[in-house]
């Protein structure tokens, strides 16, 4: 009878652990992946036109939809930076933020429709010191 005691203890431990440990839940459907060049996209047609751009993050419906070569851009929100083609180092957070930007660089837009009409305007590069 003593031979079965370790087995019963191990069985009880396994059953208890399975009941107490929360199950890991996966996102369904799984996030898009496999983009080359350190690019990330999630949302319907996010980064739809991507060709050679690198370091780009697009989250939301049509986020960075037209982007082909513009690198180091971040768009979070429906249609954020949607028209961007070659502009780089832009950050847009909010629905329609920097929506019409095509080639403008170093812009930051925060809020719904922020800088939506900016098409080619440039912000100040981080290495330029303003007096």
C-alpha positions in Angstrom: 0.0 0.0 0.0 2.9 2.3 0.6 4.0 2.0 -3.0 0.9 3.8 -4.3 1.2 6.7 -1.9 3.7 8.7 -4.0 1.6 8.1 -7.1 -1.6 9.3 -5.5 0.2 12.4 -4.1 1.6 13.2 -7.6 -1.8 12.7 -9.2 -3.6 15.0 -6.7 -0.9 17.6 -7.2 -1.3 17.5 -11.0 -5.1 17.7 -10.8 -5.0 20.6 -8.3 -2.4 22.5 -10.4 -4.5 22.1 -13.5 -7.7 23.4 -11.7 -6.0 26.3 -10.0 -3.8 27.6 -12.8 -5.6 29.9 -15.2 -5.7 28.9 -18.8 -3.7 31.0 -21.2 -6.1 32.5 -23.8 -4.9 33.4 -27.3 -6.1 36.2 -29.4 -8.4 35.0 -32.1 -7.6 35.7 -34.9 -3.9 35.9 -34.1 -2.2 39.2 -34.7 -0.7 39.8 -38.2 3.0 39.1 -38.3 5.8 38.3 -40.5 6.3 41.8 -41.8 10.0 42.3 -42.9 12.1 45.3 -41.8 10.9 45.6 -38.1 7.4 46.6 -39.3 4.2 45.9 -37.3 0.6 46.2 -38.4 -2.8 45.3 -36.9 -6.1 46.3 -38.4 -8.0 46.0 -41.6 -5.6 47.1 -44.5 -3.1 48.6 -42.1 0.3 49.0 -44.0 -1.6 47.8 -47.1 0.9 49.2 -49.6 4.1 48.5 -47.8 7.1 47.9 -50.0 10.6 48.9 -48.6 9.7 51.0 -45.4 11.3 49.9 -42.2 10.6 50.5 -38.5 6.9 51.2 -39.2 4.0 50.6 -36.8 0.4 50.8 -37.9 -2.6 50.0 -35.6 -6.1 50.5 -36.8 -8.3 50.5 -39.9 -6.3 51.8 -42.9 -3.5 53.1 -40.7 -0.5 54.0 -42.9 -2.6 52.5 -45.8 -0.6 54.1 -48.6 2.8 53.9 -47.0 5.4 52.4 -49.4 8.9 53.8 -48.5 8.3 56.1 -45.5 10.2 54.7 -42.5 10.1 55.0 -38.8 6.4 56.1 -38.7 3.9 55.3 -36.0 0.1 55.5 -36.7 -2.5 54.5 -34.1 -6.1 55.0 -35.0 -8.5 54.6 -37.9 -7.0 56.1 -41.0 -4.1 57.7 -39.1 -1.4 58.6 -41.6 -3.5 57.0 -44.3 -2.1 58.9 -47.3 1.5 58.8 -46.2 3.7 57.5 -49.0 7.3 58.5 -48.3 7.2 60.8 -45.2 9.3 59.5 -42.3 9.6 59.8 -38.6 5.9 60.9 -38.1 3.8 59.9 -35.1 0.0 60.1 -35.4 -2.4 59.0 -32.7 -6.1 59.4 -33.2 -8.7 58.9 -35.9 -7.6 60.8 -39.0 -4.5 62.1 -37.4 -2.1 63.3 -40.1 -4.5 61.6 -42.5 -3.5 63.5 -45.7 0.2 63.6 -45.0 2.0 62.3 -48.0 5.7 63.3 -47.7 6.0 65.4 -44.6 8.6 64.5 -42.0 9.1 64.8 -38.2 5.4 65.6 -37.5 3.5 64.6 -34.3 -0.3 64.7 -34.2 -2.3 63.7 -31.2 -6.1 63.6 -31.2 -8.9 63.1 -33.7 -8.2 64.8 -37.0 -5.0 66.5 -35.6 -3.0 67.9 -38.5 -5.3 66.1 -40.9 -4.7 68.6 -43.7 -0.9 68.6 -43.4 0.3 67.1 -46.6 4.1 67.9 -47.0 4.9 70.1 -44.0 7.8 69.2 -41.9 8.2 69.4 -38.2 11.6 70.2 -36.6 14.1 67.3 -36.7 15.1 66.3 -33.2 18.8 67.2 -33.8 18.0 70.9 -34.6 18.1 73.2 -31.7 15.6 76.0 -31.7 16.9 79.3 -30.0 
